[in-house]
Amino acid sequence: MVMFLFLVIALAVVVAAVTLAVVGGGEGDGPLPEAAPERLQDFLPPDRPVGRADIESLRFPLAARGYRMADVDDALGRLAAELAERDDRIAHLESALAGARAAASHMSLDKPARQEDQP
């Protein structure tokens, strides 16, 4: 029983000492200073399209429960917009190429055979 009472008192002293240290009851300049939240350092370039190297170097700062949702949402939104723009551009270029190929094949069918080509 005496040992149990000693352990309870020792535990209370340790908890009180840790609480005072965190709250700032001991020597020092007061409570612990507030840590400034980390912000995204590797921003995606605003003046040019995002490249592979930009994505590979992108690092999100850690927050209390993983990553800051706002930073991840901003980066994913930017990437989604650029991918949609590139997909539209690719579709436009592919349709232009298909039209040019159709016009070229139509032109080759309409041309009469040259005299040198015939035996």
C-alpha positions as CSV (number, residue, x, y, z in Angstrom):
1,M,0.0,0.0,0.0
2,V,2.9,2.4,0.8
3,M,4.5,1.6,-2.6
4,F,1.2,2.4,-4.4
5,L,0.8,5.7,-2.5
6,F,4.5,6.6,-3.4
7,L,3.9,5.9,-7.1
8,V,0.7,8.0,-7.2
9,I,2.5,10.9,-5.6
10,A,5.5,10.5,-7.9
11,L,3.1,10.5,-10.9
12,A,1.3,13.6,-9.7
13,V,4.7,15.4,-9.3
14,V,5.8,14.5,-12.8
15,V,2.5,15.5,-14.4
16,A,2.6,18.9,-12.5
17,A,6.3,19.5,-13.6
18,V,5.5,18.8,-17.2
19,T,2.4,21.0,-17.1
20,L,4.3,23.9,-15.5
21,A,7.1,23.5,-18.1
22,V,4.6,23.6,-21.0
23,V,2.4,26.4,-19.6
24,G,5.4,28.5,-18.7
25,G,5.4,28.4,-14.9
26,G,9.1,27.8,-14.7
27,E,12.1,30.0,-15.5
28,G,12.0,31.7,-18.9
29,D,10.1,34.2,-21.0
30,G,6.6,32.8,-20.4
31,P,4.7,30.2,-22.4
32,L,6.0,28.6,-25.5
33,P,5.7,30.8,-28.5
34,E,3.2,30.0,-31.2
35,A,4.8,28.2,-34.1
36,A,4.1,29.9,-37.5
37,P,2.3,27.5,-39.8
38,E,4.4,26.1,-42.6
39,R,3.3,27.3,-46.0
40,L,3.9,25.7,-49.4
41,Q,7.4,26.8,-50.5
42,D,7.6,25.2,-54.0
43,F,4.8,27.1,-55.7
44,L,3.8,26.1,-59.2
45,P,5.1,28.6,-61.7
46,P,2.3,31.2,-62.4
47,D,3.9,32.5,-65.6
48,R,4.3,29.3,-67.6
49,P,2.7,25.8,-68.0
50,V,3.6,23.3,-65.3
51,G,6.2,20.8,-66.3
52,R,7.3,17.4,-65.1
53,A,10.1,18.9,-63.1
54,D,7.7,21.3,-61.3
55,I,5.6,18.3,-60.2
56,E,8.5,16.2,-59.1
57,S,9.9,19.1,-57.0
58,L,6.5,20.0,-55.4
59,R,6.6,19.3,-51.7
60,F,3.7,20.0,-49.3
61,P,4.4,21.0,-45.7
62,L,3.1,18.7,-43.0
63,A,0.3,19.8,-40.8
64,A,-1.2,18.3,-37.7
65,R,-3.1,15.6,-39.6
66,G,-1.1,15.2,-42.7
67,Y,-0.9,18.0,-45.4
68,R,-2.6,21.4,-45.5
69,M,-5.8,20.8,-47.4
70,A,-5.7,24.3,-48.9
71,D,-2.2,23.8,-50.4
72,V,-3.1,20.4,-51.9
73,D,-6.4,21.7,-53.2
74,D,-4.7,24.7,-54.9
75,A,-2.0,22.5,-56.5
76,L,-4.5,19.9,-57.7
77,G,-6.9,22.6,-59.0
78,R,-4.0,24.2,-61.0
79,L,-3.0,20.8,-62.4
80,A,-6.5,19.9,-63.3
81,A,-7.0,23.1,-65.2
82,E,-3.8,22.7,-67.1
83,L,-4.5,19.1,-68.0
84,A,-7.9,20.1,-69.3
85,E,-6.4,22.9,-71.3
86,R,-3.8,20.4,-72.8
87,D,-6.5,17.8,-73.5
88,D,-8.5,20.5,-75.4
89,R,-5.4,21.5,-77.3
90,I,-4.6,17.9,-78.2
91,A,-8.2,17.2,-79.4
92,H,-8.1,20.4,-81.5
93,L,-4.8,19.5,-83.1
94,E,-5.9,15.9,-83.7
95,S,-9.1,17.1,-85.4
96,A,-7.1,19.5,-87.5
97,L,-4.7,16.7,-88.5
98,A,-7.6,14.4,-89.4
99,G,-9.1,17.2,-91.5
100,A,-5.7,17.8,-93.2
101,R,-5.3,14.1,-93.9
102,A,-8.8,13.8,-95.3
103,A,-8.2,16.9,-97.6
104,A,-4.9,15.5,-98.8
105,S,-6.4,12.1,-99.6
106,H,-9.3,13.8,-101.3
107,M,-6.9,15.9,-103.4
108,S,-4.8,12.8,-104.3
109,L,-8.0,10.9,-105.5
110,D,-9.1,13.9,-107.6
111,K,-5.7,14.3,-109.4
112,P,-5.5,12.7,-112.8
113,A,-2.6,10.3,-113.3
114,R,0.4,11.9,-114.9
115,Q,1.5,10.7,-118.3
116,E,5.0,9.6,-117.0
117,D,3.4,7.4,-114.3
118,Q,1.5,5.3,-116.8
119,P,3.3,2.5,-118.7
